């Protein structure tokens, strides 16, 4: 199994993006938001969710850095919120991303 904790610990994103994601954690509702973000009709296990969200976020970060027109800041923040919330289910609340 992939070590999600080390992947997330090495994640480096702009401060404002991480701040927005952290603020959004308070309103995250797994049953409502996760299905929308992963575009699924059923709720998936935290391990699968984190794996999907890491891949989706990496793709968005690449798009952001390239300055591509299809980049969505709102979706990127949504994915980061879900990633932080789902990772907390696996690791506990002490996870830190900078």
C-alpha positions in Angstrom: 0.0 0.0 0.0 1.2 3.5 -0.8 2.3 5.6 2.2 -0.2 8.4 1.9 1.2 10.2 4.9 4.6 10.7 3.3 3.1 11.8 0.0 1.0 14.4 1.8 3.8 15.6 4.0 5.9 16.3 0.9 3.0 18.2 -0.8 4.0 21.8 -1.5 1.3 24.2 -2.7 0.8 28.0 -2.6 -0.1 29.2 0.9 -3.4 30.7 -0.1 -4.5 27.5 -1.7 -3.8 25.5 1.4 -5.3 28.1 3.6 -8.5 28.0 1.6 -8.6 24.2 1.8 -8.1 24.2 5.6 -10.9 26.7 6.1 -13.2 24.5 4.0 -12.5 21.5 6.2 -15.1 22.7 8.8 -17.9 22.5 6.2 -16.8 19.2 4.6 -19.6 16.6 4.6 -18.2 13.2 3.5 -21.5 11.8 2.4 -22.4 14.8 0.4 -19.1 16.2 -0.9 -17.0 13.1 -1.6 -19.4 11.6 -4.2 -19.5 15.0 -6.0 -15.8 15.4 -6.0 -14.9 11.9 -7.1 -17.9 11.9 -9.5 -19.3 8.6 -8.1 -22.8 7.5 -7.2 -21.5 5.6 -4.1 -19.3 6.6 -1.2 -15.9 5.0 -1.4 -13.5 3.8 1.3 -11.0 6.4 2.7 -8.0 4.6 1.2 -9.5 4.6 -2.3 -10.6 8.2 -1.9 -7.2 9.4 -0.8 -5.5 7.5 -3.7 -8.0 9.0 -6.2 -7.7 12.5 -4.7 -3.9 12.5 -4.7 -3.9 11.7 -8.4 -6.6 14.2 -9.2 -4.8 16.9 -7.2 -1.5 16.2 -8.9 -3.1 16.6 -12.3 -4.7 19.9 -11.3 -1.4 21.2 -9.9 0.2 20.4 -13.2 -2.6 22.2 -15.1 -2.3 25.2 -12.7 1.5 25.4 -13.2 1.1 25.2 -17.0 -1.3 28.1 -16.9 -3.9 26.1 -18.9 -7.3 27.7 -19.5 -9.2 24.6 -18.2 -7.7 25.0 -14.7 -10.5 25.4 -12.1 -9.3 27.0 -8.8 -12.7 26.1 -7.2 -12.3 22.4 -8.1 -8.7 22.4 -7.0 -9.7 23.7 -3.6 -12.6 21.2 -3.4 -10.2 18.4 -4.1 -7.7 19.6 -1.5 -10.5 19.9 1.1 -11.6 16.4 0.4 -8.0 15.1 0.4 -7.2 16.7 3.8 -10.4 15.4 5.3 -10.1 11.9 3.9 -6.4 11.7 5.0 -7.4 12.6 8.5 -9.7 9.6 8.6 -6.6 7.5 7.9 -4.0 9.3 10.0 -5.8 11.3 12.6 -6.1 15.1 12.9 -2.3 15.8 13.2 -1.7 15.7 9.5 0.0 18.8 8.2 0.3 20.1 4.6 2.2 23.2 3.7 
